[in-house]
Amino acid sequence: MENPMWDDGIPMISVVGDSFCVPYGLEMVVKKKIHGFKNVHYDVYDTSGNLLLQVDGNVWKLQKKRVMRDPAGLPLLTMRCKSFKWKKEWTVSPGESSEENVLFKVEESNPLRLKTRLDVFLEDKKSDKKNHSDFHVNGRFNSLSFKVYRGKSAIAQVNHHYSWGSFCKGKENFRVKVHPEVDYSFIMALLVILDEVDN
């Protein structure tokens, strides 16, 4: 996997919490598993095999919901998809709180584009320029590999390791590189949402 050209001038980016920002470039391995075509589960590890995060949810419900948990199983984030919209929109709330308590929103830029682009809006944003996203995610055609940007600076890179055999078994793997001092739980939430949008 290519090494991202990190911009050393990027300040700490804490969306979920400062405890998820580490002072070094973090590499993560994400293992996705669909259980019996009913439930989807993600396990997130560092390169030493330590469990960092878990995400789970139901596959077939119209109102999609994904819950991110810490290694002890305590809820960190709840991701909800708004149904019946021509552009998919997700709201992300802390813990298992209601939709009214929102940390950030994620919207499809244009569902007709060949390349996936998601725009990310922080809810506590004070700027009047509501049409300008705080972050954006650029994907590739027919691939779940993508980069996360703040402005023109890449802050994370995700590579999707896909094989037909593993897909038939309901298993997929991702490798993630996160810029130093960038909230890795935030990046993981974007991975899950992009995965759901493309699927």
Backbone hydrogen bonds, N-H to C=O, Kabsch-Sander energy under -0.5 kcal/mol:
donor,donor_aa,acceptor,acceptor_aa,energy
6,W,4,P,-1.5
7,D,154,A,-0.5
8,D,6,W,-0.7
10,I,7,D,-1.7
13,I,181,E,-2.6
14,S,12,M,-0.6
15,V,13,I,-0.6
20,F,17,G,-1.7
21,C,18,D,-2.0
22,V,20,F,-0.6
26,L,178,V,-1.8
28,M,176,V,-2.7
29,V,45,Y,-2.7
30,V,174,F,-2.8
31,K,29,V,-0.5
31,K,43,D,-2.7
32,K,30,V,-0.5
32,K,172,E,-3.4
33,K,41,H,-2.7
34,I,170,G,-2.3
35,H,33,K,-0.6
35,H,39,N,-3.3
36,G,34,I,-0.7
38,K,35,H,-2.1
39,N,35,H,-1.7
40,V,57,G,-2.5
41,H,33,K,-2.4
42,Y,55,V,-3.1
43,D,31,K,-2.3
44,V,53,L,-2.6
45,Y,29,V,-2.8
46,D,50,N,-1.9
47,T,27,E,-0.6
49,G,46,D,-1.9
52,L,44,V,-3.6
53,L,44,V,-1.2
54,Q,69,R,-2.2
55,V,42,Y,-2.2
56,D,67,V,-1.9
57,G,40,V,-1.6
58,N,65,K,-0.6
59,V,38,K,-3.6
64,K,62,L,-1.3
66,R,79,M,-2.6
67,V,56,D,-2.6
68,M,77,L,-2.5
69,R,54,Q,-3.6
70,D,74,L,-2.3
73,G,70,D,-2.3
76,L,68,M,-3.6
77,L,68,M,-1.4
78,T,93,S,-2.5
79,M,66,R,-3.5
80,R,78,T,-0.5
80,R,91,T,-2.7
81,C,64,K,-2.2
82,K,89,E,-3.2
83,S,81,C,-0.7
88,K,86,W,-0.5
89,E,82,K,-0.6
90,W,106,V,-3.0
91,T,80,R,-2.5
92,V,104,F,-2.4
93,S,78,T,-2.6
95,G,76,L,-3.2
97,S,94,P,-2.0
101,N,98,S,-1.2
102,V,100,E,-1.0
103,L,92,V,-3.4
104,F,92,V,-1.3
105,K,121,F,-2.5
106,V,90,W,-2.6
107,E,119,D,-2.6
108,E,88,K,-2.0
109,S,117,R,-2.7
113,R,110,N,-1.7
118,L,137,V,-2.0
119,D,107,E,-3.0
120,V,135,F,-2.8
121,F,105,K,-2.7
123,E,103,L,-2.7
125,K,122,L,-1.1
130,K,128,D,-1.9
132,H,129,K,-1.6
133,S,131,N,-0.6
134,D,120,V,-2.4
135,F,120,V,-1.6
136,H,149,Y,-2.0
137,V,118,L,-2.6
138,N,147,K,-2.3
139,G,116,T,-3.4
139,G,137,V,-0.6
140,R,143,S,-0.5
140,R,145,S,-1.1
143,S,140,R,-1.4
146,F,158,V,-1.9
147,K,138,N,-1.9
148,V,156,A,-2.3
149,Y,136,H,-3.0
150,R,153,S,-2.7
151,G,149,Y,-0.5
153,S,150,R,-1.8
155,I,148,V,-3.1
156,A,148,V,-1.1
157,Q,177,K,-2.4
158,V,146,F,-3.1
159,N,175,R,-2.8
161,H,159,N,-0.6
161,H,173,N,-2.8
162,Y,160,H,-0.9
167,F,163,S,-2.2
168,C,164,W,-2.2
169,K,165,G,-1.0
170,G,167,F,-1.8
171,K,166,S,-3.0
172,E,32,K,-2.0
173,N,161,H,-1.3
174,F,30,V,-2.5
175,R,159,N,-2.5
176,V,28,M,-2.8
177,K,157,Q,-2.8
178,V,26,L,-2.9
179,H,155,I,-2.8
181,E,22,V,-3.5
182,V,179,H,-1.6
183,D,13,I,-2.2
184,Y,20,F,-2.4
184,Y,182,V,-0.5
187,I,183,D,-1.6
188,M,184,Y,-2.0
189,A,185,S,-1.9
190,L,186,F,-1.8
191,L,187,I,-1.9
192,V,188,M,-2.3
193,I,189,A,-2.2
194,L,190,L,-2.7
195,D,191,L,-2.4
196,E,192,V,-2.2
197,V,193,I,-2.6
198,D,194,L,-2.7
199,N,195,D,-1.2
